[in-house]
Amino acid sequence: MTHEFHLLIDGKLTSGASTFDVVNPATGEAFAKCPKADVDQLEQAVKAAKEAFPGWSKKSLDERAALVNKLADALEARADEFARLLTSEQGKPVDQAMYEVMGSVFTLRAFAGMKLEQRTLRDEGGNKVIEHRTPLGVVAAITPWNFPLILLMNKLGPCLVTGNTMVAKPAPTTPLTSLLFGELAKDILPAGVLNIVCDENELGPLMTSHPDIAKVAFTGSTATGKKVMQSAAETVKRVTLELGGNDAAIVMDDVNPKAVAKKVFDGAMTNAGQICVAVKRAYVPEAMYDEFCEELTKLANDAVVDEGTKQGAQIGPVQNRMQYEKVKEFLADARAKGKVLAGGEAMDRPGFFIPPTIVRDLPEDAKLVKEEQFGPVLPVLKYADIEDVIARANDSEYGLAGTVWGKDLARATDVAMRIDAGTVWVNQHLAIDANLPFRGSKQSGMGGELGIEGLYEYTQPHIVNSVPLDEGA
């Protein structure tokens, strides 16, 4: 790749102190160099964001929103370029990459359209109490490799609209779309409002403990999220954590197995299963268990697994070698404890390809049932009693999302109401909307993103309580 990428620090495109390779997961080979920031460059980025904060926060919300809309326009104008780069670094098919790019455009515009309304909490007897919201300061955004562009926008949109500034650090295996976005931002935002630094996972602890950073917005694994929370506690930073999930799909006994199997399959296999809210385990009534498994097996065997740039590719590679090896461990455990109906082995070709894998008859304590696989592997479990399956679905340290599939909408909704997760969809999946809040429960996170609630996460509620001056003795 001939494009030369740069860090964005204080409004300038800057070379790193060194570089590292970025690997195309479809080939397993490096295709680009990424600039690598050192500690001094991180300090420059934080200093620039801190110095830019007073001027940026003094702009009106409408002024800031207008610039966020300009970012959205600039991204949309180069959507094809971003989508192809995203496929090269992340692996997803180009059509799915384009969906992420356009979702990023929509997210920026959605936040640009939101308002921070002042609230009057009391106005009686001369006592007036007003709540308004003020920005926090410098925000550190640490983003993952599964959706590197839109998960940055989920943080950048509310951060900028509310008057904060940002230092962003993308995942080291997918840094390039973030850096390309930095090239757009350089010509639109005032210097220092957005800074983008890259590393190979050395700078994170310095960001999360930095005394000049007021908030950390992190998306990633639960294990890393715990470290972020611990580090941020040193300075009592605000923290938003969107972490792992082990999302259950409950299939009700009144559905057409063939139709719903396709929806569950797509929910499990899109982006090679590398979605925090992917279907991670499916619970199916005993009466339709065999038929449901057969349909999933057919779908898996028919799926086109290939490099994301190839025509007709439906499922790309696992994004990086470390995750590839983890998924292979899940496959080995599944072969030992259950019956593999499709897939089950890594593909014999360059890159990190694992075919869609369907496994049945696993015990409830199998690794593939209890843990988050984050890959194209789906365990299918049977149930006989609705109370039992609700308990099994809730028997997890995670609580990010889930789905319920049923023809009787009221009955399916009742089940959904009893699933302990931040979001439960009924007869749909991945219905994420920038205008609706998204949160995790239990060890799937704290705080929230998206919606007006996500906007509020980047503000401090400020109460002004006034009464007339009493000049009496």
Secondary structure, DSSP 4 states (H G I P E B T S, - for coil): --PPP-EEETTEEE--SEEEEEEETTTTEEEEEEEE--HHHHHHHHHHHHHHHHHHHHS-HHHHHHHHHHHHHHHHHTHHHHHHHHHHHH---HHHHHHHHHHHHHHHHHHHT-----EEEEEETTEEEEEEEEE-SEEEEE--SSSTTHHHHHHHHHHHHTT-EEEEE--TTS-HHHHHHHHHHHTTSPTTSEEE---SSSSHHHHHT-TT--EEEEES-HHHHHHHHHHHGGGT-EEEEE-----EEEE-TTS-HHHHHHHHHHHHHGGGG--TTS--EEEEEGGGHHHHHHHHHHHHHH--B--TTSTT--B---SSHHHHHHHHHHHHHHHHHSEEEE--S--SSSSS----EEEES--TTSHHHHS---SSEEEEEEES-HHHHHHHHH-SSEESEEEEE-SSHHHHHHHHHTS-SSEEEES-S----TTS-EE-EETTEESEESHHHHHHTTEEEEEEEE-------
